[in-house]
Amino acid sequence: MAVWRELRRIGAVPLTPGTWLLPAHPAFDEGLRRAGELVAKGDGTWTLVDAVPRQEGGQNFREAYEAARQEEWAEFMADCRKFAAEIAKEIAQEKFTFAELEEEEQSLERLKRWFRELKSRDVLHLPQAGEAAEQLALCGEALDGFASQVYEVMLPE
């Protein structure tokens, strides 16, 4: 199970039970090393293979990897929209407390960590990454506006 988690964490795409797909790219070397250590620790075996399709239409592998990354970016952007909606709700309810601000700051930090993780395995440089960066920037702007309002209420002049 630990190997499965590590492969998922680095962005590998399962093709069949026990067969995973990952582009040959240095960005994945460390994760593959960790997965190999986990296999050895469990007294298992594995084989890493660099595969090149022999016939035309070998784009299936790339398409599978790309589809997985697009799905991740879509989920990330949905969470960004939820974050912005949550900020708007807090403003509408005038919930201007330091506790709420801290909670929202933690949520934004989680989004930032997730963005870095997704970006690290997006070796295809998909356009969704740029859209996601814009969404994340909007989240930061929303939080800044909310923070200003919290400070105005909590620390009046």
N, C-alpha and C positions, 0 to 999 in steps of 0.2 A: 504494500500500500504506500509506503514511503517513497518508493521509486516512482510509482504512478503520480504521486503528488508533485514530486520534483520535476518530472517531465511536463506536467500540466503547468507548473509555475513558470517554466522557461518558454512555454508556448508550443510544445510539441502537440501534434494532432494525431489522435489514435486512428489507425486505419483498420486494424483487426485486433483482437485480443493479443497482446504481446508484440504488436508491430506499430511503431510510432513514426511519424514524419516530421522532419525538421530541416529547414534549409541548411546547407553546409555554409556556415558563417561563423567567424570568430566570436561573435556576440554570445554564442551558445556554449562555447568551450568549457567555461567554468561550471555551468549547470550540468553539462554532460559528465564532467569529472565528478561532481557531487553525486549524481545518479549512479555512476560506476562504483563509487565508494559504498553507497547504500546496497547495491547488488552484492558486492563482496562481503559486506558486513552480514548480510542474510544468507551467506554461503550459496548464492545463486551465480548464474552465468548470464552473460549477454554479449552480443556482437554488434558493433557499430559498423554500418555499411554505407559507403557513399554510392548511391545508385543513380544511374543515368538511363532514362527510358530509351529503348531501342527503336521503337516505332514512333511515327508522328502521333500527335495527340497526347504526348507526355505532359501536357500542361495540367493534367488532372492533379498532380501533386501540388503544383503552384496554386491552382484554384482552391484546393482543399485548405492549404495554409492561409491563403488570402481570405477565404470565407470565414475562417476562425478569427482572424484579426479584425475583420469588418464587424463581426458579431460583438467582439469585445469593445471596439470603439463605439458601437451603437449603444451598448449597455452603459458605458461610461458617460456618454452624452445624455442619456436618459437620467442618470443620477445627477448630472450637473443641472438639468432642468428641474429636478426635484429639489435640489439645494436652493436654486433661485426662487422657486415657489415657496419654500419654507421661509426664506428671508422675507418675502413679500407678505406672507401670512403673519409673521412676527411683527412686522411694521404695522399692518392693518389692525392687529390686536393691541398695538402699542405695548408690546412686551419688551420694554427697554431696560433690561437688567444685565448686570455683569455676568451672572450665571448663564443667561441665555447667550450672551455674546461669546463666552468661553466655549459653550457647547457648539456653536456655529463655527468658531475658529477651529475646533477639533475636527469637525466635519469637512471643512475646507482642506485641512492638512491631510486627511485621509484621501480626498480626491487628488491632491497633489502627488501623494505617494503612489496612488494607483496609476496616475498619468505617467509618472516616471517608469513604472514597471511595464506598462503597455508600450511605451515608446522604446524601451530597451529591446523588446522582441519584435518590433515592427521594422524588420530589416528590408521590407519591400517598399518602405516609405509611402504608404498609402495616403491618399488625400484626406481621409477621415482623421488622420493625426492632426492636420492643420485645423480642421473644424473643431476637433476636441480641444486644441490649445485655445482657440477663440472662446469656446464655451467656458473653459476653466478661467480665462481672464475675466469674463463677464461675472463669474461667481465671485472672484476676488473683488471686483468693483461693487457688487451687491453687498458683500460683507463690509467693505469700507464705508459704504453709505449707512449701513445699519449701525456700525461701530460709532460713527459720528453722532447719530441720533441717541445712542445709548449714553455717550459721554455728555451730550447736551442735557439729558434728563437726570443722569446720576451725579453730574458735577456742574450744577448750574453756577453761573458767575456770581 
